[in-house]
Amino acid sequence: MLNLAKETLGELVWGLLAIVVFVWWIGGPGVTAIVWSGGDKRLAIQFLAAWAAVTTLYLTASWLIRRARRA
């Protein structure tokens, strides 16, 4: 019974993580487009740059962590 609960909770966490990643990848450019169409082009570019920087930092950190685990 405990294993079933752990497995179910694990799948729920992975599902939530998948939703967060999907929202992150769609949300960054989506929010930029909404702000851009609102007329504030400078804020849109700043938001897109911040989104790209955070994404790059995350991907770099995850790559380094994976590489360190394998070593």
C-alpha positions as a Markdown table, in Angstrom:
| # | Residue | x | y | z |
|---|---|---|---|---|
| 1 | Met | 0.0 | 0.0 | 0.0 |
| 2 | Leu | 2.8 | 2.4 | 0.8 |
| 3 | Asn | 4.5 | 1.6 | -2.5 |
| 4 | Leu | 1.3 | 2.4 | -4.3 |
| 5 | Ala | 1.0 | 5.8 | -2.5 |
| 6 | Lys | 4.7 | 6.6 | -3.3 |
| 7 | Glu | 4.3 | 5.7 | -6.9 |
| 8 | Thr | 1.1 | 7.7 | -7.3 |
| 9 | Leu | 2.6 | 10.8 | -5.6 |
| 10 | Gly | 5.7 | 10.5 | -7.8 |
| 11 | Glu | 3.6 | 10.4 | -10.9 |
| 12 | Leu | 1.6 | 13.4 | -9.7 |
| 13 | Val | 4.8 | 15.4 | -9.1 |
| 14 | Trp | 6.1 | 14.6 | -12.6 |
| 15 | Gly | 2.7 | 15.6 | -14.0 |
| 16 | Leu | 2.8 | 18.9 | -12.2 |
| 17 | Leu | 6.4 | 19.5 | -13.3 |
| 18 | Ala | 5.4 | 18.9 | -16.9 |
| 19 | Ile | 2.6 | 21.4 | -16.6 |
| 20 | Val | 5.0 | 24.0 | -15.1 |
| 21 | Val | 7.5 | 23.4 | -17.9 |
| 22 | Phe | 4.8 | 23.7 | -20.6 |
| 23 | Val | 3.5 | 27.0 | -19.0 |
| 24 | Trp | 7.1 | 28.3 | -18.8 |
| 25 | Trp | 7.9 | 27.6 | -22.4 |
| 26 | Ile | 4.6 | 28.9 | -23.8 |
| 27 | Gly | 4.2 | 31.7 | -21.2 |
| 28 | Gly | 7.5 | 33.6 | -21.8 |
| 29 | Pro | 6.9 | 34.3 | -25.5 |
| 30 | Gly | 3.1 | 34.5 | -24.9 |
| 31 | Val | 3.4 | 37.2 | -22.3 |
| 32 | Thr | 5.9 | 39.1 | -24.5 |
| 33 | Ala | 3.4 | 39.1 | -27.3 |
| 34 | Ile | 0.6 | 40.3 | -25.1 |
| 35 | Val | 2.8 | 43.2 | -23.7 |
| 36 | Trp | 4.1 | 44.0 | -27.2 |
| 37 | Ser | 0.6 | 44.3 | -28.6 |
| 38 | Gly | -0.3 | 46.5 | -25.6 |
| 39 | Gly | 2.1 | 49.0 | -27.0 |
| 40 | Asp | 5.0 | 48.8 | -24.4 |
| 41 | Lys | 7.7 | 47.4 | -26.7 |
| 42 | Arg | 10.5 | 48.2 | -24.3 |
| 43 | Leu | 9.0 | 46.2 | -21.5 |
| 44 | Ala | 8.2 | 43.3 | -23.8 |
| 45 | Ile | 11.9 | 43.1 | -24.9 |
| 46 | Gln | 13.0 | 43.4 | -21.3 |
| 47 | Phe | 10.7 | 40.6 | -20.2 |
| 48 | Leu | 11.8 | 38.4 | -23.1 |
| 49 | Ala | 15.4 | 39.0 | -22.3 |
| 50 | Ala | 14.8 | 38.1 | -18.6 |
| 51 | Trp | 12.9 | 35.0 | -19.6 |
| 52 | Ala | 15.7 | 33.9 | -21.9 |
| 53 | Ala | 18.4 | 34.6 | -19.3 |
| 54 | Val | 16.5 | 32.5 | -16.6 |
| 55 | Thr | 15.9 | 29.7 | -19.1 |
| 56 | Thr | 19.6 | 29.7 | -20.1 |
| 57 | Leu | 20.8 | 29.6 | -16.5 |
| 58 | Tyr | 18.4 | 26.8 | -15.7 |
| 59 | Leu | 19.5 | 24.7 | -18.7 |
| 60 | Thr | 23.1 | 25.3 | -17.9 |
| 61 | Ala | 22.7 | 24.4 | -14.2 |
| 62 | Ser | 20.8 | 21.2 | -15.1 |
| 63 | Trp | 23.4 | 20.2 | -17.6 |
| 64 | Leu | 26.2 | 20.7 | -15.0 |
| 65 | Ile | 24.3 | 18.8 | -12.4 |
| 66 | Arg | 23.7 | 15.8 | -14.7 |
| 67 | Arg | 27.4 | 15.8 | -15.8 |
| 68 | Ala | 28.5 | 15.9 | -12.1 |
| 69 | Arg | 26.3 | 13.0 | -11.2 |
| 70 | Arg | 27.7 | 10.9 | -14.0 |
| 71 | Ala | 31.3 | 11.6 | -13.0 |
